[in-house]
Amino acid sequence: MKPGEASRTAEVVAIQRAAHQFLDRPVVFEDPLALQVLSAEAQAILRTDPGQTERSPVSKLLRAGLAVRSRVAEDTLADAVTRGVRQYVILGAGFDTFAYRSPFQDVRVFEVDHPSTQAVKRQRLEAGSIAIPSSVTFVPFDFGGIASADAATRGGPLADALASGGFDAARPAVVAWLGVTMYLTPEEVRDTLRFVGSFSPGSTVVFDFYLPVEAVGFVTRIFYTRVLQRLEKLGEPWRAFYTPDAIRRELQQAGFAQIETLDRDALNGRYLANRPDHLDIGSLLHIAVATT
């Protein structure tokens, strides 16, 4: 990522999340602000011809997965609020808009991301006349700089960054960690899970993960390998892959007691059943929801 520019991945995610508002009916994840946090060029394309965002067969799968994972995170938060949770941490927030349309005025939102992406986002919020509520805190952090956590540091630099933003690790929180784990090393994923696992009992983490290449069928493997090679050439390689059994072991070792892993059947059944457009998240994406 170049200084002064937003993450390319964050831009792609934001465009697809906004495209979902235009292209899919019924909408799975309603985000009335999705369009306003895009660049002027992307806004113009979506307003005039949103179909331009469907550049390959992968686009529809990607769009479905992004909509569903955001829905899972916000549904999880809504459930946690009924249990008294009042902190929401978005690791790798990108152009997420929850804080600016939140129905929970007393929930503190911590947006954690690279300072360059945050700077672009704040510019777009201002351009879109979207007010930044007092309940949101921007926490600058470079996930590429996560150091190994131990009992002494309780999360290392990520813990320091959150603490400086006013996060209270002694109170429960929901942590949304979407679209990040695959770009980290397995060690960085483990360290982050252990850090979140040290939060107050009743804290929940929601994150997506992808299967290893060897865990998918032959035809899917060919397609999957090409996608991964393209990401490598773009300078944003995927590094961490998990089976559901492997991620459950990681979560158990990190201190989580209630663990749910959601696959294609579970997610499609919950959010995409009986749709005339046959929207489908595909077989590669999985989502974990785990509570301490």
Secondary structure, 3 states (H helix, E strand, C coil): CCCCCCCHHHHHHHHHHHHHHHHCCCCCCCCCCCHHHCCHHHHHHHHHCHHHHCCCHHHHHHHHHHHHHHHHHHHHHHHHHHCCCCEEEEECCCCCCHHHCCCCCCCEEEEEECHHHHHHHHHHHHHCCCCCCCCEEEEECCHHHCCCCCCCCCCHHHHHHHHHCCCCCCCCCEEEECCCHHHCCHHHHHHHHHHHHCCCCCCEEEEEEECCHHHCCHHHHHHHHHHHHHHHHCCCCCCCCCCHHHHHHHHHHCCCCEEEEECHHHHHHHHCCCCCCCCCCCCCEEEEEEEC
